[in-house]
Amino acid sequence: MTILNLNGIPPLKRECLPLWIIDLTSTELSFSQRVAALDTPEFLQTLTQIKRGVEREGLRIQSNGKLATTPHSPALGAALTHESITTDYSEVLLEFITPPETDANVTIEQLQDIHKFVMSHIDGEKLWPMSMPCFIDDENDIPVAYFGESNVGKMKRIYRLGLKNRYGSMMQAIAGVHYNFSFPLDFWQQWDALHGSPHNQDQISADYLALVRNYRRLCWLIPYLYGASPALCSSFLKGKTHKLPFKKVGKGTYYLPYATSLRMSDLGYTNAEQSALHICYNQLDNYVNLLRTAMNTESSTYKKFSAGKDGNYQQLSPNILQIENELYSPIRPKQPTASMEKPTDALVRRGVSYIEVRALDVNPFTPVGISRDQMDFLDVFLLTCLLIPSKTLDAEQLMEANENLTSIVLEGRKPHLQLKKDGQPIAMHTWTERLFDELAQAAKLLDKAHASSRYSAAVTREWAKIKDPELTPSGQILSALRKDNADNSAFGLLLAKEYTDAFANFPYTHQSAEDFETMAKASLEAQRTIEANDDKDFDTFIRAYYNEPPAKKMPD
């Protein structure tokens, strides 16, 4: 079987095993059998309880389109402790978080509430409506986020300093949208009974991983349909080595003619050090072990940055991953964490409770970065990924999935584009025809469950983009730029101004301005309490974090 050596990591005997070694299914049912089984009142009722949430990132910019230089406003609360408004890598990279909801309309309205409040408290600044950053003359102008003087706040900041040293600040200024999705427990109970599987958390985790494996096989479709970064500002390429055949439009915008999501390319959220990890989601304990190994294995590349010597912290650790969240992946199996609990420990203790889709660009054609139509289609897509029988992934198949994703992000709208499926070339259009037939069947289930037709309508809208690539966001953006010989910055600033006005006219729906003000004050007080309760120096704190024995699964 495959033995993998990861930059000095001892050989891992439970890496992405060949298909004949692992069988995670109890009773294998075909796609059509599963669809038929779900078409019952009991199953359909559980589909109405699917929950989703959104994490939307966006850069604060000045009125002239340049990066904001101001710190995170105290009027918004403490980035460390606020449950809805925080910062990601940079002090100017805002992140808005909605809680799990069964109604996608509620999620959109919650995002509108957050945007309205934030825009009224950032002194005339605007929110950049695109994934790739605005014009940034010097990446040292991108301020690393500050979370206060507590040990946990310092840890979050030093982790980001490590990202800066490892990958550069420009890459960390890229914004995205994460879509969190979960099935209710009643659904899993019926699903496990259908397959003759024991109903417990281990089985639920295995079922989620089956979905994740199919997502990895098929996620090339997501940047094709929703990729919105076919072009970027020339400042982003400063100092970068690449061999991409860029063309120029406007004064300083570079693009690839058929690109969909440069954010998802090697220029964006990828790095060579992690490419050797081959995280493949066959079994939860294997996934956890690979992440833990990467967190505990020194990197020959990153060891040059100080990790606490003589009190100098340029990163948290010299290892391949400082923390698990450093792993860049288009999807993650997730379990909410307690304070200072490692994500892998949470997975071991409580299993997978939802998945986080991470392949979405910010949608520049909607004020809040994602639309209801997208969410409806994503629900269909993720249900389809579960309904399709999911074989295990070996290293070769994972590589194939990654190559397909790369092909789509760089030239997804290219006529007659070829992908690979099970080692054989296949026309993208041929594959999508087959896939959309399955998507349509899943959409009918969701329509029936919700007594609507919106899910089938979502599939029909996306199919139109398959037939005409110019209807995709990437196609629309490039068409607009080339028509007017315009720059990405001018296009983004025009939208930013339009959305600023739109936010002012949004009504508060679920939370009022007073509610947000109360939340902001409470978060600031919570940060002060955390800082006051620190009882050890940072060196001791961070050593204790890394030296804590990994959690082990407790017997049932």
Salt bridges, closest charged atoms under 4 A:
GLU28 OE1 - ARG34 NH2 3.85
ASP39 OD1 - LYS448 NZ 2.94
GLU55 OE1 - HIS178 ND1 3.55
GLU109 OE1 - HIS510 NE2 2.62
GLU125 OE1 - ARG60 NH1 2.68
ASP137 OD1 - LYS238 NZ 3.51
ASP192 OD2 - HIS199 ND1 3.04
ASP202 OD1 - LYS553 NZ 3.38
ASP285 OD2 - ARG14 NH1 3.02
GLU326 OE2 - ARG166 NH1 2.91
GLU341 OE2 - ARG349 NH1 2.78
GLU341 OE1 - ARG350 NH2 2.77
ASP345 OD1 - ARG292 NH2 2.70
GLU356 OE2 - HIS178 ND1 3.39
GLU356 OE1 - ARG332 NH1 3.86
GLU356 OE1 - LYS334 NZ 3.95
GLU356 OE1 - ARG358 NH1 3.22
ASP361 OD1 - ARG263 NH1 3.28
ASP373 OD1 - ARG461 NH2 2.98
ASP376 OD1 - ARG372 NE 2.89
ASP376 OD1 - ARG454 NE 3.27
ASP379 OD2 - ARG52 NH2 2.40
GLU411 OE1 - LYS414 NZ 3.71
GLU433 OE2 - HIS429 ND1 3.89
GLU462 OE1 - LYS465 NZ 2.95
GLU470 OE2 - ARG413 NH1 3.86
GLU525 OE1 - ARG528 NH2 3.01
ASP535 OD1 - LYS536 NZ 3.36
GLU548 OE1 - LYS342 NZ 3.79
ASP556 OD1 - LYS553 NZ 3.62
